[in-house]
Amino acid sequence: MIDKQRATDLLVQLVKAQSEPDSDKNAVLNVVLPHLERMGLEIHRHENNGNPAIFATKGNPKILFNGHLDTVPRGTDWSYEDGQVEGDIVYGRGSLDMKGGCISLLLAAEVLTEKNIDFAIIYTTDEEVGMAGAKEVARQHPEVSEIPLFIICEPTDNCPVIDEKGIVQFRITITGKKAHAAMPELGRNAIADLIPRLNKLIESELYGKSQHDPVTIGIDIISGGTGLNVMPDKAIADIDVRFLSTYTNDEMFGILKKLIRADDDFVEVELLHELPPARSEIPEEMLARIEELVGGKSYKVPYGTEMAVFGKLNKNIIVLGPGGQKMAHQTDEWIDINDVLKAAEIYVELADIF
C-alpha cells in the first residue's frame, strides 16, 4: 500500500519547485531525479536548451509512462499558496496539470521496482510551450515504439483518453498607413481592415462554441494603434484553432488563410504553433481490459498532449491520469491526493496485466 502522507509530501515538494516557462527547469527535475536514481534505472538525459528531458528504463519495459513537469505561469488572484494542503486537497500551479500525475507514476515506479517488473518513464519540462523534449526523446529513442503499452499521465479522471484535437495557432498582421484621425482619407486603418477578416472566421461554419464541436476558433489576443488621434498603421490578432482528425494541419491552415484572405498585399500570416490531431490505435480488446480495470469508458478531449508526438511511434498509447481536466490552468488549481494514489495503483495493475 502506498503511503498517503509520503505521496502528499512529494507532491507538495514538486508543486513548490519552479516550473514556469522562463524558470530554471532543473529545479523541478531535481525533485524526481534522485528517486529514479535510487531505483537503479538507466537514465538518459537530453538538455534541449534549458528544457531537459529524461528517458529512464528498467530492463525490457512492458509499460511506459510519460509526464511533463513544466507548467503555465501561475497568474494572479490566488486564494492559496503553491503547495498549500487543506485536508486531502493540494493547491498550486501544476498540482493538477500535471505534477499530480508525475507523482502517481513515480510512486508506481517504486512499487514496480520492488516487484521487479520492467518499465520506462519519460519526464519532459517544456510540454506547455513547444514539446521539444518529447520530440527529442522520440528522435533519440525509437525503441519506445516497441513497448506494449504507453501511458500519458495527464488529468483524465483516471479514465482512458484515445482521441485529441489538433491545434493550429497563428498570427494575423495587417499593415496600414498612419494619418491624422481627422483626415482618414490620407491613411489606411489597419484595425478597420482586421475586423472584417476576423468576422469571416466567426461567421464561418467552422466556428464552434463548445469543446464538443468539430472545430473551435479562439480569437485570443488583439493589439493595434498608438494614439486616439492617430490612424493605426498596424493591427495584430493571435488565433487558436482546435479541430478533429477529419482535417490535417495543412488542410485546416489552408481553410483559415482563405477565410481571412491571406493573399492580400496588406496581410501577413505567421504560424506560431501546431500539433496534429492524435488518435490511439490501441487494440479494442486491450482498451476494453483497461476500461474494465478503471471502471470508466474511453473518451475524446479538445486539447493536445504529448500523445501528438509519441503517438506517431507507438499506436498502443492512451492518456490516463488523476484529476479532472477542467481545473487545468485555472486560478486556485488543485488535486485530491486520493486521485493521485488511485492513479498510481492503476498504473501498477496495468503493468501487472500487460
LODO-849246 format. One record per residue (C-alpha): residue number from 1; x, y, z. Coordinates in nm, 2 decimals, padded with zeros to 4 digits. Layout:
BEGIN
{k NUM	c1 X	c2 Y	c3 Z};
...
END
This chain:
BEGIN
{k 1	c1 00.00	c2 00.00	c3 00.00};
{k 2	c1 00.13	c2 00.34	c3 -00.10};
{k 3	c1 00.18	c2 00.58	c3 00.20};
{k 4	c1 -00.07	c2 00.87	c3 00.16};
{k 5	c1 00.14	c2 01.12	c3 00.37};
{k 6	c1 00.45	c2 01.05	c3 00.17};
{k 7	c1 00.26	c2 01.10	c3 -00.15};
{k 8	c1 00.13	c2 01.43	c3 -00.02};
{k 9	c1 00.48	c2 01.54	c3 00.08};
{k 10	c1 00.63	c2 01.45	c3 -00.25};
{k 11	c1 00.35	c2 01.64	c3 -00.44};
{k 12	c1 00.39	c2 01.95	c3 -00.22};
{k 13	c1 00.77	c2 01.94	c3 -00.29};
{k 14	c1 00.71	c2 01.91	c3 -00.66};
{k 15	c1 00.44	c2 02.19	c3 -00.67};
{k 16	c1 00.67	c2 02.43	c3 -00.49};
{k 17	c1 00.96	c2 02.37	c3 -00.74};
{k 18	c1 00.97	c2 02.64	c3 -01.00};
{k 19	c1 00.84	c2 02.52	c3 -01.34};
{k 20	c1 00.70	c2 02.82	c3 -01.53};
{k 21	c1 00.82	c2 02.87	c3 -01.90};
{k 22	c1 01.10	c2 03.11	c3 -01.81};
{k 23	c1 01.22	c2 02.94	c3 -01.50};
{k 24	c1 01.52	c2 02.71	c3 -01.45};
{k 25	c1 01.37	c2 02.37	c3 -01.51};
{k 26	c1 01.65	c2 02.19	c3 -01.32};
{k 27	c1 01.46	c2 02.28	c3 -01.00};
{k 28	c1 01.16	c2 02.07	c3 -01.08};
{k 29	c1 01.36	c2 01.79	c3 -01.25};
{k 30	c1 01.58	c2 01.76	c3 -00.94};
{k 31	c1 01.28	c2 01.67	c3 -00.73};
{k 32	c1 01.21	c2 01.35	c3 -00.92};
{k 33	c1 01.56	c2 01.26	c3 -01.05};
{k 34	c1 01.71	c2 01.13	c3 -00.72};
{k 35	c1 01.42	c2 00.89	c3 -00.68};
{k 36	c1 01.47	c2 00.75	c3 -01.02};
{k 37	c1 01.85	c2 00.71	c3 -00.95};
{k 38	c1 01.77	c2 00.53	c3 -00.62};
{k 39	c1 01.56	c2 00.28	c3 -00.82};
{k 40	c1 01.87	c2 00.19	c3 -01.02};
{k 41	c1 01.71	c2 00.29	c3 -01.35};
{k 42	c1 01.92	c2 00.35	c3 -01.66};
{k 43	c1 01.88	c2 00.73	c3 -01.72};
{k 44	c1 01.93	c2 00.92	c3 -02.05};
{k 45	c1 01.92	c2 01.29	c3 -02.01};
{k 46	c1 01.86	c2 01.54	c3 -02.30};
{k 47	c1 01.92	c2 01.91	c3 -02.23};
{k 48	c1 01.71	c2 02.08	c3 -02.50};
{k 49	c1 01.85	c2 02.43	c3 -02.45};
{k 50	c1 01.74	c2 02.46	c3 -02.08};
{k 51	c1 01.44	c2 02.24	c3 -02.11};
{k 52	c1 01.58	c2 01.90	c3 -02.00};
{k 53	c1 01.40	c2 01.57	c3 -02.07};
{k 54	c1 01.48	c2 01.23	c3 -01.94};
{k 55	c1 01.42	c2 00.87	c3 -02.05};
{k 56	c1 01.46	c2 00.62	c3 -01.78};
{k 57	c1 01.43	c2 00.24	c3 -01.81};
{k 58	c1 01.43	c2 -00.08	c3 -01.61};
{k 59	c1 01.51	c2 -00.39	c3 -01.80};
{k 60	c1 01.30	c2 -00.47	c3 -02.10};
{k 61	c1 01.00	c2 -00.23	c3 -02.05};
{k 62	c1 00.65	c2 -00.37	c3 -02.09};
{k 63	c1 00.49	c2 -00.04	c3 -02.00};
{k 64	c1 00.60	c2 00.33	c3 -02.05};
{k 65	c1 00.48	c2 00.63	c3 -01.85};
{k 66	c1 00.51	c2 00.99	c3 -01.97};
{k 67	c1 00.47	c2 01.31	c3 -01.77};
{k 68	c1 00.56	c2 01.68	c3 -01.81};
{k 69	c1 00.70	c2 01.87	c3 -01.51};
{k 70	c1 00.66	c2 02.22	c3 -01.65};
{k 71	c1 00.35	c2 02.44	c3 -01.60};
{k 72	c1 00.19	c2 02.75	c3 -01.74};
{k 73	c1 00.25	c2 03.08	c3 -01.55};
{k 74	c1 00.09	c2 03.10	c3 -01.21};
{k 75	c1 -00.11	c2 03.42	c3 -01.27};
{k 76	c1 -00.27	c2 03.63	c3 -01.00};
{k 77	c1 -00.56	c2 03.65	c3 -00.76};
{k 78	c1 -00.50	c2 03.31	c3 -00.60};
{k 79	c1 -00.65	c2 03.23	c3 -00.26};
{k 80	c1 -00.40	c2 02.96	c3 -00.18};
{k 81	c1 -00.02	c2 02.93	c3 -00.18};
{k 82	c1 00.16	c2 02.68	c3 -00.40};
{k 83	c1 00.18	c2 02.35	c3 -00.21};
{k 84	c1 -00.09	c2 02.45	c3 00.05};
{k 85	c1 -00.27	c2 02.15	c3 00.18};
{k 86	c1 -00.63	c2 02.15	c3 00.30};
{k 87	c1 -00.74	c2 01.81	c3 00.41};
{k 88	c1 -00.69	c2 01.58	c3 00.10};
{k 89	c1 -00.66	c2 01.87	c3 -00.14};
{k 90	c1 -00.32	c2 02.00	c3 -00.26};
{k 91	c1 -00.33	c2 02.35	c3 -00.42};
{k 92	c1 -00.09	c2 02.52	c3 -00.65};
{k 93	c1 00.01	c2 02.58	c3 -01.01};
{k 94	c1 00.07	c2 02.24	c3 -01.17};
{k 95	c1 -00.09	c2 02.04	c3 -00.89};
{k 96	c1 -00.34	c2 01.90	c3 -01.14};
{k 97	c1 -00.16	c2 01.97	c3 -01.47};
{k 98	c1 00.03	c2 01.76	c3 -01.43};
{k 99	c1 00.26	c2 01.73	c3 -01.13};
{k 100	c1 -00.01	c2 01.51	c3 -00.96};
{k 101	c1 00.02	c2 01.26	c3 -01.25};
{k 102	c1 00.40	c2 01.28	c3 -01.23};
{k 103	c1 00.39	c2 01.18	c3 -00.87};
{k 104	c1 00.15	c2 00.90	c3 -00.94};
{k 105	c1 00.39	c2 00.75	c3 -01.20};
{k 106	c1 00.68	c2 00.80	c3 -00.96};
{k 107	c1 00.50	c2 00.61	c3 -00.68};
{k 108	c1 00.40	c2 00.34	c3 -00.93};
{k 109	c1 00.76	c2 00.31	c3 -01.05};
{k 110	c1 00.88	c2 00.25	c3 -00.69};
{k 111	c1 00.62	c2 -00.04	c3 -00.65};
{k 112	c1 00.72	c2 -00.19	c3 -00.99};
{k 113	c1 01.08	c2 -00.18	c3 -00.89};
{k 114	c1 01.01	c2 -00.37	c3 -00.57};
{k 115	c1 00.81	c2 -00.62	c3 -00.77};
{k 116	c1 01.09	c2 -00.65	c3 -01.03};
{k 117	c1 00.86	c2 -00.55	c3 -01.32};
{k 118	c1 01.03	c2 -00.38	c3 -01.61};
{k 119	c1 00.90	c2 -00.03	c3 -01.72};
{k 120	c1 01.02	c2 00.30	c3 -01.86};
{k 121	c1 00.95	c2 00.67	c3 -01.77};
{k 122	c1 00.98	c2 00.99	c3 -01.97};
{k 123	c1 00.98	c2 01.32	c3 -01.79};
{k 124	c1 00.98	c2 01.64	c3 -02.00};
{k 125	c1 00.99	c2 02.01	c3 -01.90};
{k 126	c1 00.86	c2 02.20	c3 -02.19};
{k 127	c1 00.52	c2 02.05	c3 -02.29};
{k 128	c1 00.33	c2 02.37	c3 -02.23};
{k 129	c1 00.54	c2 02.56	c3 -02.49};
{k 130	c1 00.68	c2 02.35	c3 -02.77};
{k 131	c1 00.71	c2 01.99	c3 -02.68};
{k 132	c1 01.08	c2 02.00	c3 -02.78};
{k 133	c1 01.16	c2 01.75	c3 -02.51};
{k 134	c1 00.91	c2 01.49	c3 -02.63};
{k 135	c1 01.03	c2 01.54	c3 -02.99};
{k 136	c1 01.40	c2 01.49	c3 -02.88};
{k 137	c1 01.32	c2 01.17	c3 -02.68};
{k 138	c1 01.12	c2 01.04	c3 -02.98};
{k 139	c1 01.41	c2 01.11	c3 -03.21};
{k 140	c1 01.68	c2 00.96	c3 -02.98};
{k 141	c1 01.48	c2 00.66	c3 -02.86};
{k 142	c1 01.29	c2 00.50	c3 -03.14};
{k 143	c1 01.27	c2 00.19	c3 -02.91};
{k 144	c1 00.96	c2 00.34	c3 -02.74};
{k 145	c1 00.77	c2 00.21	c3 -03.04};
{k 146	c1 00.83	c2 -00.14	c3 -02.92};
{k 147	c1 00.69	c2 -00.10	c3 -02.57};
{k 148	c1 00.35	c2 -00.28	c3 -02.54};
{k 149	c1 00.16	c2 00.00	c3 -02.36};
{k 150	c1 00.23	c2 00.37	c3 -02.35};
{k 151	c1 00.05	c2 00.59	c3 -02.09};
{k 152	c1 00.05	c2 00.97	c3 -02.09};
{k 153	c1 -00.03	c2 01.07	c3 -01.73};
{k 154	c1 -00.24	c2 01.39	c3 -01.79};
{k 155	c1 -00.55	c2 01.45	c3 -01.59};
{k 156	c1 -00.84	c2 01.24	c3 -01.73};
{k 157	c1 -01.03	c2 01.14	c3 -01.40};
{k 158	c1 -00.84	c2 00.82	c3 -01.43};
{k 159	c1 -01.03	c2 00.71	c3 -01.75};
{k 160	c1 -00.86	c2 00.65	c3 -02.08};
{k 161	c1 -00.85	c2 00.92	c3 -02.35};
{k 162	c1 -00.79	c2 00.79	c3 -02.70};
{k 163	c1 -00.86	c2 01.09	c3 -02.92};
{k 164	c1 -00.72	c2 01.45	c3 -02.92};
{k 165	c1 -00.80	c2 01.75	c3 -03.14};
{k 166	c1 -00.53	c2 01.91	c3 -03.35};
{k 167	c1 -00.40	c2 02.26	c3 -03.29};
{k 168	c1 -00.32	c2 02.55	c3 -03.52};
{k 169	c1 -00.22	c2 02.88	c3 -03.36};
{k 170	c1 -00.13	c2 03.17	c3 -03.59};
{k 171	c1 -00.09	c2 03.54	c3 -03.61};
{k 172	c1 -00.25	c2 03.79	c3 -03.85};
{k 173	c1 -00.07	c2 04.11	c3 -03.90};
{k 174	c1 -00.24	c2 04.39	c3 -04.10};
{k 175	c1 -00.03	c2 04.68	c3 -04.24};
{k 176	c1 -00.20	c2 05.01	c3 -04.29};
{k 177	c1 -00.08	c2 05.37	c3 -04.32};
{k 178	c1 -00.07	c2 05.63	c3 -04.04};
{k 179	c1 -00.26	c2 05.96	c3 -04.07};
{k 180	c1 -00.43	c2 06.21	c3 -03.85};
{k 181	c1 -00.76	c2 06.08	c3 -03.73};
{k 182	c1 -00.93	c2 06.39	c3 -03.86};
{k 183	c1 -00.81	c2 06.32	c3 -04.21};
{k 184	c1 -00.88	c2 05.95	c3 -04.26};
{k 185	c1 -00.86	c2 05.97	c3 -04.64};
{k 186	c1 -00.48	c2 06.02	c3 -04.61};
{k 187	c1 -00.42	c2 05.69	c3 -04.43};
{k 188	c1 -00.53	c2 05.33	c3 -04.41};
{k 189	c1 -00.68	c2 05.20	c3 -04.09};
{k 190	c1 -00.53	c2 04.86	c3 -04.01};
{k 191	c1 -00.77	c2 04.78	c3 -03.73};
{k 192	c1 -01.07	c2 04.86	c3 -03.96};
{k 193	c1 -00.92	c2 04.61	c3 -04.21};
{k 194	c1 -00.86	c2 04.34	c3 -03.94};
{k 195	c1 -01.21	c2 04.34	c3 -03.80};
{k 196	c1 -01.40	c2 04.21	c3 -04.11};
{k 197	c1 -01.13	c2 03.94	c3 -04.16};
{k 198	c1 -01.19	c2 03.82	c3 -03.80};
{k 199	c1 -01.57	c2 03.83	c3 -03.86};
{k 200	c1 -01.52	c2 03.59	c3 -04.15};
{k 201	c1 -01.38	c2 03.34	c3 -03.90};
{k 202	c1 -01.66	c2 03.40	c3 -03.65};
{k 203	c1 -01.93	c2 03.38	c3 -03.92};
{k 204	c1 -01.79	c2 03.06	c3 -04.08};
{k 205	c1 -01.94	c2 02.72	c3 -04.03};
{k 206	c1 -01.62	c2 02.62	c3 -03.86};
{k 207	c1 -01.68	c2 02.84	c3 -03.57};
{k 208	c1 -01.79	c2 02.62	c3 -03.28};
{k 209	c1 -01.89	c2 02.74	c3 -02.94};
{k 210	c1 -01.83	c2 02.42	c3 -02.74};
{k 211	c1 -01.55	c2 02.17	c3 -02.69};
{k 212	c1 -01.77	c2 01.91	c3 -02.84};
{k 213	c1 -01.80	c2 02.09	c3 -03.18};
{k 214	c1 -01.57	c2 01.96	c3 -03.45};
{k 215	c1 -01.38	c2 02.29	c3 -03.47};
{k 216	c1 -01.34	c2 02.58	c3 -03.24};
{k 217	c1 -01.17	c2 02.91	c3 -03.32};
{k 218	c1 -01.05	c2 03.14	c3 -03.04};
{k 219	c1 -00.96	c2 03.50	c3 -03.12};
{k 220	c1 -00.75	c2 03.54	c3 -02.81};
{k 221	c1 -00.52	c2 03.84	c3 -02.85};
{k 222	c1 -00.57	c2 04.16	c3 -03.04};
{k 223	c1 -00.34	c2 04.47	c3 -03.05};
{k 224	c1 -00.30	c2 04.78	c3 -03.26};
{k 225	c1 -00.29	c2 05.16	c3 -03.26};
{k 226	c1 -00.06	c2 05.41	c3 -03.09};
{k 227	c1 -00.29	c2 05.70	c3 -03.00};
{k 228	c1 -00.65	c2 05.81	c3 -03.00};
{k 229	c1 -00.60	c2 06.07	c3 -03.27};
{k 230	c1 -00.37	c2 05.86	c3 -03.50};
{k 231	c1 -00.50	c2 05.62	c3 -03.76};
{k 232	c1 -00.33	c2 05.28	c3 -03.68};
{k 233	c1 -00.08	c2 05.15	c3 -03.93};
{k 234	c1 -00.07	c2 04.80	c3 -03.78};
{k 235	c1 -00.31	c2 04.56	c3 -03.62};
{k 236	c1 -00.24	c2 04.21	c3 -03.49};
{k 237	c1 -00.46	c2 03.92	c3 -03.38};
{k 238	c1 -00.35	c2 03.58	c3 -03.24};
{k 239	c1 -00.58	c2 03.29	c3 -03.32};
{k 240	c1 -00.61	c2 02.95	c3 -03.16};
{k 241	c1 -00.79	c2 02.67	c3 -03.36};
{k 242	c1 -00.88	c2 02.32	c3 -03.24};
{k 243	c1 -01.00	c2 02.06	c3 -03.48};
{k 244	c1 -01.08	c2 01.69	c3 -03.52};
{k 245	c1 -00.88	c2 01.44	c3 -03.72};
{k 246	c1 -01.11	c2 01.48	c3 -04.02};
{k 247	c1 -00.86	c2 01.76	c3 -04.12};
{k 248	c1 -00.49	c2 01.76	c3 -04.14};
{k 249	c1 -00.30	c2 02.06	c3 -04.01};
{k 250	c1 -00.22	c2 02.18	c3 -04.36};
{k 251	c1 -00.58	c2 02.15	c3 -04.47};
{k 252	c1 -00.71	c2 02.34	c3 -04.17};
{k 253	c1 -00.45	c2 02.62	c3 -04.20};
{k 254	c1 -00.53	c2 02.65	c3 -04.57};
{k 255	c1 -00.90	c2 02.69	c3 -04.50};
{k 256	c1 -00.83	c2 02.96	c3 -04.23};
{k 257	c1 -00.60	c2 03.15	c3 -04.46};
{k 258	c1 -00.86	c2 03.15	c3 -04.74};
{k 259	c1 -01.12	c2 03.29	c3 -04.49};
{k 260	c1 -00.91	c2 03.58	c3 -04.39};
{k 261	c1 -00.79	c2 03.65	c3 -04.75};
{k 262	c1 -00.43	c2 03.59	c3 -04.66};
{k 263	c1 -00.31	c2 03.66	c3 -05.01};
{k 264	c1 -00.38	c2 04.03	c3 -04.98};
{k 265	c1 -00.08	c2 04.26	c3 -05.00};
{k 266	c1 -00.16	c2 04.41	c3 -04.67};
{k 267	c1 -00.18	c2 04.08	c3 -04.48};
{k 268	c1 00.10	c2 03.87	c3 -04.32};
{k 269	c1 00.01	c2 03.53	c3 -04.16};
{k 270	c1 00.26	c2 03.36	c3 -03.93};
{k 271	c1 00.21	c2 03.01	c3 -03.80};
{k 272	c1 00.30	c2 03.02	c3 -03.42};
{k 273	c1 00.24	c2 02.66	c3 -03.31};
{k 274	c1 00.08	c2 02.35	c3 -03.43};
{k 275	c1 00.01	c2 01.99	c3 -03.32};
{k 276	c1 -00.16	c2 01.73	c3 -03.54};
{k 277	c1 -00.47	c2 01.55	c3 -03.42};
{k 278	c1 -00.38	c2 01.23	c3 -03.23};
{k 279	c1 -00.58	c2 00.91	c3 -03.20};
{k 280	c1 -00.48	c2 00.59	c3 -03.03};
{k 281	c1 -00.49	c2 00.27	c3 -03.23};
{k 282	c1 -00.48	c2 00.05	c3 -02.93};
{k 283	c1 -00.65	c2 -00.29	c3 -02.99};
{k 284	c1 -01.01	c2 -00.30	c3 -02.89};
{k 285	c1 -00.96	c2 -00.59	c3 -02.65};
{k 286	c1 -00.67	c2 -00.42	c3 -02.48};
{k 287	c1 -00.88	c2 -00.10	c3 -02.44};
{k 288	c1 -01.17	c2 -00.30	c3 -02.30};
{k 289	c1 -00.95	c2 -00.45	c3 -02.03};
{k 290	c1 -00.83	c2 -00.10	c3 -01.94};
{k 291	c1 -01.18	c2 00.03	c3 -01.92};
{k 292	c1 -01.29	c2 -00.26	c3 -01.70};
{k 293	c1 -00.99	c2 -00.20	c3 -01.47};
{k 294	c1 -01.06	c2 00.17	c3 -01.42};
{k 295	c1 -01.44	c2 00.14	c3 -01.43};
{k 296	c1 -01.48	c2 00.40	c3 -01.70};
{k 297	c1 -01.52	c2 00.44	c3 -02.07};
{k 298	c1 -01.27	c2 00.60	c3 -02.31};
{k 299	c1 -01.34	c2 00.94	c3 -02.45};
{k 300	c1 -01.21	c2 01.23	c3 -02.66};
{k 301	c1 -01.06	c2 01.57	c3 -02.54};
{k 302	c1 -01.04	c2 01.91	c3 -02.72};
{k 303	c1 -00.68	c2 01.97	c3 -02.63};
{k 304	c1 -00.34	c2 01.83	c3 -02.72};
{k 305	c1 -00.09	c2 01.63	c3 -02.52};
{k 306	c1 00.24	c2 01.47	c3 -02.60};
{k 307	c1 00.04	c2 01.19	c3 -02.75};
{k 308	c1 00.06	c2 01.40	c3 -03.06};
{k 309	c1 00.44	c2 01.34	c3 -03.06};
{k 310	c1 00.47	c2 00.98	c3 -02.93};
{k 311	c1 00.15	c2 00.85	c3 -03.09};
{k 312	c1 00.34	c2 00.86	c3 -03.42};
{k 313	c1 00.58	c2 00.60	c3 -03.29};
{k 314	c1 00.36	c2 00.39	c3 -03.06};
{k 315	c1 00.00	c2 00.33	c3 -03.15};
{k 316	c1 -00.08	c2 00.15	c3 -02.82};
{k 317	c1 -00.09	c2 00.48	c3 -02.65};
{k 318	c1 -00.36	c2 00.63	c3 -02.42};
{k 319	c1 -00.39	c2 00.93	c3 -02.19};
{k 320	c1 -00.48	c2 00.84	c3 -01.83};
{k 321	c1 -00.42	c2 01.03	c3 -01.51};
{k 322	c1 -00.55	c2 01.17	c3 -01.19};
{k 323	c1 -00.78	c2 01.47	c3 -01.15};
{k 324	c1 -01.04	c2 01.64	c3 -01.37};
{k 325	c1 -00.92	c2 01.84	c3 -01.67};
{k 326	c1 -01.15	c2 02.15	c3 -01.60};
{k 327	c1 -00.92	c2 02.28	c3 -01.33};
{k 328	c1 -00.61	c2 02.28	c3 -01.56};
{k 329	c1 -00.45	c2 02.63	c3 -01.60};
{k 330	c1 -00.71	c2 02.77	c3 -01.36};
{k 331	c1 -00.67	c2 03.01	c3 -01.06};
{k 332	c1 -00.65	c2 02.80	c3 -00.74};
{k 333	c1 -00.57	c2 02.49	c3 -00.93};
{k 334	c1 -00.59	c2 02.18	c3 -00.71};
{k 335	c1 -00.59	c2 01.80	c3 -00.70};
{k 336	c1 -00.72	c2 01.54	c3 -00.45};
{k 337	c1 -00.43	c2 01.33	c3 -00.32};
{k 338	c1 -00.66	c2 01.02	c3 -00.32};
{k 339	c1 -00.69	c2 01.05	c3 -00.70};
{k 340	c1 -00.31	c2 01.06	c3 -00.72};
{k 341	c1 -00.29	c2 00.74	c3 -00.51};
{k 342	c1 -00.56	c2 00.57	c3 -00.72};
{k 343	c1 -00.37	c2 00.65	c3 -01.05};
{k 344	c1 -00.05	c2 00.50	c3 -00.90};
{k 345	c1 -00.24	c2 00.18	c3 -00.82};
{k 346	c1 -00.39	c2 00.17	c3 -01.17};
{k 347	c1 -00.05	c2 00.21	c3 -01.33};
{k 348	c1 00.08	c2 -00.08	c3 -01.12};
{k 349	c1 -00.22	c2 -00.30	c3 -01.21};
{k 350	c1 -00.18	c2 -00.22	c3 -01.58};
{k 351	c1 00.19	c2 -00.32	c3 -01.56};
{k 352	c1 00.08	c2 -00.65	c3 -01.40};
{k 353	c1 -00.18	c2 -00.72	c3 -01.67};
{k 354	c1 00.02	c2 -00.63	c3 -01.98};
END
